[in-house]
Amino acid sequence: MRTADIIAEENQYIVQTYGRPEFVLERGNGVYLFDTDGNRYLDFVSGLAVNAFGYGDYDILKAIEQQAAQLMHCSNLYHTIPSTKLAVQLVENSFADRAFFCNSGTEAWEATLKFCRKWGNTTFDKPKNGLIAMNNSFHGRTYGSISTTGQPKYHQGFEPMLPGVDFAEFNNLASVEALVTDQTCAILLEPLQAEGGIHVAEQGFLEGLRALCDEREILLVFDEIQTGMGRTGSLWAYEQYGVEPDIMTLAKALGGGLPIGVTLVRQKVADAIAAGDHAATFGANPVVCAAALTVFAKLNEAGFVDGIREKGEYLHARLAKLQERWPDHISQIRGRGLIAGAVTSRPAADYLVPFRQRDILVVTAGADVLRFLPPLIVGKEHLDEAIDVFDEILRQGLD
Ligand SMILES: *Cc1c(COP(=O)(O)O)cnc(C)c1O
């Protein structure tokens, strides 16, 4: 089929929940994607922070192939090996005591909300089930997730939202304290708000939240679906703060391109959950967990995460230089490690086509932030190429 035919059929047969650009991606290799017209793109989107090891990684492919041949699915009615091994790895390399497996970020978040309320409703003399989430957050697209996402654009037309959710200001401890009551069971946030525009949590904010949660017997929940798995230059973003949550959600990069969601919890949360409280047919799928085991082993290879931090510092230093050169076009550079946002004076979406015309894919994060999310295996030469192209676009000007 020709490119135009595929796009025409897509437009006719698929619910139009996405506005897609006019090209069709067909295959990938390393840090590159190829479209049906033979164009090659340097990928600074990584399937939205999923393809940490780029495309066609041999180790991940081999793990998928072997496990698919051995056992593809048998349901959570039975014990299986890959999910158990993965749980051991995730627990032994984090704050957590136990893992729950599902299939996506939003599902991991839904499990979190249920676990928080079950804990709050059953642990104390009087039930408590109030949730405090952050303005500008993003936690996925199912009802619990949008109800705790502090961006009205995700609610509009889908009301009513889940009750019992209040919103505080990110990086404003007093605004959280003002909302805490004896009914509050959990405080929910991303240590780095990604979809909301690349906002990094301040040290004092996370420390203050941890102290507040300890004092008032509230669960502290970190959504590391986008920031986990090395993206910010440490395995988990929270490590750079020395502040541990009670629950953490993972998804995106962990599955190596296959769908996975994980809710990691402390024992006290697990103690509130009984058999039958929650489930997912495909959760803990052996093939997905085998891929994730390989991804996790590769992330933990000596020096890999240090390399992300170094490359991240290089990317941020070069972006900072670009901002100095073009202060009228770029007002701020935000982020950490290999997630970076340039705050643009023009709508960020205006830059997508100019980048694509120069064979690079980038993505926005909100209306005025251009987001750089290269695969974690990216080389410095690729970082240079993307920044040089950004420089050229700014020099030549948008139409
Ligand atoms: C992507 C994302 C989600 C939702 O994940 P899905 O797999 O799309 O459901 C939730 N939280 C954060 C922080 C995300 O970046």
The ligand as an SDF file (V2000), in Angstrom:
LIG
                    3D

 15 15  0  0  0  0  0  0  0  0999 V2000
    2.5340    7.9300   30.1270 C   0  0  0  0  0  0  0  0  0  0  0  0
    2.2270    8.1950   31.5470 C   0  0  0  0  0  0  0  0  0  0  0  0
    1.1310    7.5870   32.1910 C   0  0  0  0  0  0  0  0  0  0  0  0
    0.1260    6.7260   31.4420 C   0  0  0  0  0  0  0  0  0  0  0  0
    0.7070    5.5780   30.9090 O   0  0  0  0  0  0  0  0  0  0  0  0
   -0.1090    4.7330   29.7910 P   0  0  0  0  0  0  0  0  0  0  0  0
    0.7330    3.5140   29.6030 O   0  0  0  0  0  0  0  0  0  0  0  0
   -0.2180    5.5970   28.5890 O   0  0  0  0  0  0  0  0  0  0  0  0
   -1.4340    4.4330   30.3660 O   0  0  0  0  0  0  0  0  0  0  0  0
    0.9450    7.8330   33.5200 C   0  0  0  0  0  0  0  0  0  0  0  0
    1.7870    8.6080   34.2120 N   0  0  0  0  0  0  0  0  0  0  0  0
    2.8460    9.2110   33.6400 C   0  0  0  0  0  0  0  0  0  0  0  0
    3.7570   10.0500   34.4660 C   0  0  0  0  0  0  0  0  0  0  0  0
    3.0930    9.0430   32.2850 C   0  0  0  0  0  0  0  0  0  0  0  0
    4.1290    9.6690   31.7070 O   0  0  0  0  0  0  0  0  0  0  0  0
  1  2  1  0
  2  3  1  0
  2 14  2  0
  3  4  1  0
  3 10  2  0
  4  5  1  0
  5  6  1  0
  6  7  2  0
  6  8  1  0
  6  9  1  0
 10 11  1  0
 11 12  2  0
 12 13  1  0
 12 14  1  0
 14 15  1  0
M  END
$$$$
